[in-house]
Amino acid sequence: MRTCWTIALAAAAASLAAGAALSAQPLTPAALKPCTFSLPEVAAAFGVELQRAEAADMTIPGGRDVGCLYSVKGGDFVFGVRQTWDSTRPASGASAGAMSGYRAIAGDPDGAVFQTDSAGGGSGELVYIRGKVQTRVFWHGGNLGSADGLQRLLLLRRVP
């Protein structure tokens, strides 16, 4: 079972490599968008019908912190994205790999790491850094197991 998991993650990471090279970095913190994913985009990746997206946008010393929570009407499923621009982060060579409790995705072009929790309906988070922006995408609830939820996070395009 562990081998299937490793192969699936490696394949997903390889497919992301081409997309990572083509994506443009935001030139300024102001270029970040709190709700960077559309409702249909998240719905397609997770197989749910979303009701709304709620944005948050904060200016922080040396940067900006934006995010969005997407929810299902009458359900317990929540998807979220959070991006933090940090002017003190080195523009190159940054990696999320040193985060405690997270596992690296082998061959990921952004050095992404993840963690999952099967308890309470399941939840998981994918974290990666591009330039000066750390991005976290996560889900909680619904009927997704850890492996399925992570695969769905990997289906989403990488932002910024």
Secondary structure as a PSIPRED ss2 file (coil, helix, strand):
# PSIPRED VFORMAT (PSIPRED V4.0)

   1 M C   1.000  0.000  0.000
   2 R H   0.000  1.000  0.000
   3 T H   0.000  1.000  0.000
   4 C H   0.000  1.000  0.000
   5 W H   0.000  1.000  0.000
   6 T H   0.000  1.000  0.000
   7 I H   0.000  1.000  0.000
   8 A H   0.000  1.000  0.000
   9 L H   0.000  1.000  0.000
  10 A H   0.000  1.000  0.000
  11 A H   0.000  1.000  0.000
  12 A H   0.000  1.000  0.000
  13 A H   0.000  1.000  0.000
  14 A H   0.000  1.000  0.000
  15 S H   0.000  1.000  0.000
  16 L H   0.000  1.000  0.000
  17 A H   0.000  1.000  0.000
  18 A H   0.000  1.000  0.000
  19 G H   0.000  1.000  0.000
  20 A H   0.000  1.000  0.000
  21 A H   0.000  1.000  0.000
  22 L H   0.000  1.000  0.000
  23 S C   1.000  0.000  0.000
  24 A C   1.000  0.000  0.000
  25 Q C   1.000  0.000  0.000
  26 P C   1.000  0.000  0.000
  27 L C   1.000  0.000  0.000
  28 T C   1.000  0.000  0.000
  29 P H   0.000  1.000  0.000
  30 A H   0.000  1.000  0.000
  31 A H   0.000  1.000  0.000
  32 L C   1.000  0.000  0.000
  33 K C   1.000  0.000  0.000
  34 P C   1.000  0.000  0.000
  35 C C   1.000  0.000  0.000
  36 T C   1.000  0.000  0.000
  37 F C   1.000  0.000  0.000
  38 S C   1.000  0.000  0.000
  39 L H   0.000  1.000  0.000
  40 P H   0.000  1.000  0.000
  41 E H   0.000  1.000  0.000
  42 V H   0.000  1.000  0.000
  43 A H   0.000  1.000  0.000
  44 A H   0.000  1.000  0.000
  45 A H   0.000  1.000  0.000
  46 F H   0.000  1.000  0.000
  47 G C   1.000  0.000  0.000
  48 V C   1.000  0.000  0.000
  49 E C   1.000  0.000  0.000
  50 L E   0.000  0.000  1.000
  51 Q E   0.000  0.000  1.000
  52 R E   0.000  0.000  1.000
  53 A E   0.000  0.000  1.000
  54 E E   0.000  0.000  1.000
  55 A E   0.000  0.000  1.000
  56 A E   0.000  0.000  1.000
  57 D E   0.000  0.000  1.000
  58 M E   0.000  0.000  1.000
  59 T E   0.000  0.000  1.000
  60 I E   0.000  0.000  1.000
  61 P C   1.000  0.000  0.000
  62 G C   1.000  0.000  0.000
  63 G E   0.000  0.000  1.000
  64 R E   0.000  0.000  1.000
  65 D E   0.000  0.000  1.000
  66 V E   0.000  0.000  1.000
  67 G E   0.000  0.000  1.000
  68 C E   0.000  0.000  1.000
  69 L E   0.000  0.000  1.000
  70 Y E   0.000  0.000  1.000
  71 S E   0.000  0.000  1.000
  72 V E   0.000  0.000  1.000
  73 K C   1.000  0.000  0.000
  74 G C   1.000  0.000  0.000
  75 G C   1.000  0.000  0.000
  76 D C   1.000  0.000  0.000
  77 F C   1.000  0.000  0.000
  78 V E   0.000  0.000  1.000
  79 F E   0.000  0.000  1.000
  80 G E   0.000  0.000  1.000
  81 V E   0.000  0.000  1.000
  82 R E   0.000  0.000  1.000
  83 Q E   0.000  0.000  1.000
  84 T E   0.000  0.000  1.000
  85 W E   0.000  0.000  1.000
  86 D E   0.000  0.000  1.000
  87 S C   1.000  0.000  0.000
  88 T C   1.000  0.000  0.000
  89 R C   1.000  0.000  0.000
  90 P C   1.000  0.000  0.000
  91 A C   1.000  0.000  0.000
  92 S C   1.000  0.000  0.000
  93 G C   1.000  0.000  0.000
  94 A C   1.000  0.000  0.000
  95 S C   1.000  0.000  0.000
  96 A C   1.000  0.000  0.000
  97 G C   1.000  0.000  0.000
  98 A C   1.000  0.000  0.000
  99 M C   1.000  0.000  0.000
 100 S C   1.000  0.000  0.000
 101 G C   1.000  0.000  0.000
 102 Y C   1.000  0.000  0.000
 103 R E   0.000  0.000  1.000
 104 A E   0.000  0.000  1.000
 105 I C   1.000  0.000  0.000
 106 A C   1.000  0.000  0.000
 107 G C   1.000  0.000  0.000
 108 D C   1.000  0.000  0.000
 109 P C   1.000  0.000  0.000
 110 D C   1.000  0.000  0.000
 111 G C   1.000  0.000  0.000
 112 A C   1.000  0.000  0.000
 113 V E   0.000  0.000  1.000
 114 F E   0.000  0.000  1.000
 115 Q E   0.000  0.000  1.000
 116 T E   0.000  0.000  1.000
 117 D E   0.000  0.000  1.000
 118 S C   1.000  0.000  0.000
 119 A H   0.000  1.000  0.000
 120 G H   0.000  1.000  0.000
 121 G H   0.000  1.000  0.000
 122 G C   1.000  0.000  0.000
 123 S E   0.000  0.000  1.000
 124 G E   0.000  0.000  1.000
 125 E E   0.000  0.000  1.000
 126 L E   0.000  0.000  1.000
 127 V E   0.000  0.000  1.000
 128 Y E   0.000  0.000  1.000
 129 I E   0.000  0.000  1.000
 130 R E   0.000  0.000  1.000
 131 G C   1.000  0.000  0.000
 132 K C   1.000  0.000  0.000
 133 V E   0.000  0.000  1.000
 134 Q E   0.000  0.000  1.000
 135 T E   0.000  0.000  1.000
 136 R E   0.000  0.000  1.000
 137 V E   0.000  0.000  1.000
 138 F E   0.000  0.000  1.000
 139 W E   0.000  0.000  1.000
 140 H E   0.000  0.000  1.000
 141 G C   1.000  0.000  0.000
 142 G C   1.000  0.000  0.000
 143 N C   1.000  0.000  0.000
 144 L C   1.000  0.000  0.000
 145 G C   1.000  0.000  0.000
 146 S H   0.000  1.000  0.000
 147 A H   0.000  1.000  0.000
 148 D H   0.000  1.000  0.000
 149 G H   0.000  1.000  0.000
 150 L H   0.000  1.000  0.000
 151 Q H   0.000  1.000  0.000
 152 R H   0.000  1.000  0.000
 153 L H   0.000  1.000  0.000
 154 L H   0.000  1.000  0.000
 155 L H   0.000  1.000  0.000
 156 L C   1.000  0.000  0.000
 157 R C   1.000  0.000  0.000
 158 R C   1.000  0.000  0.000
 159 V C   1.000  0.000  0.000
 160 P C   1.000  0.000  0.000
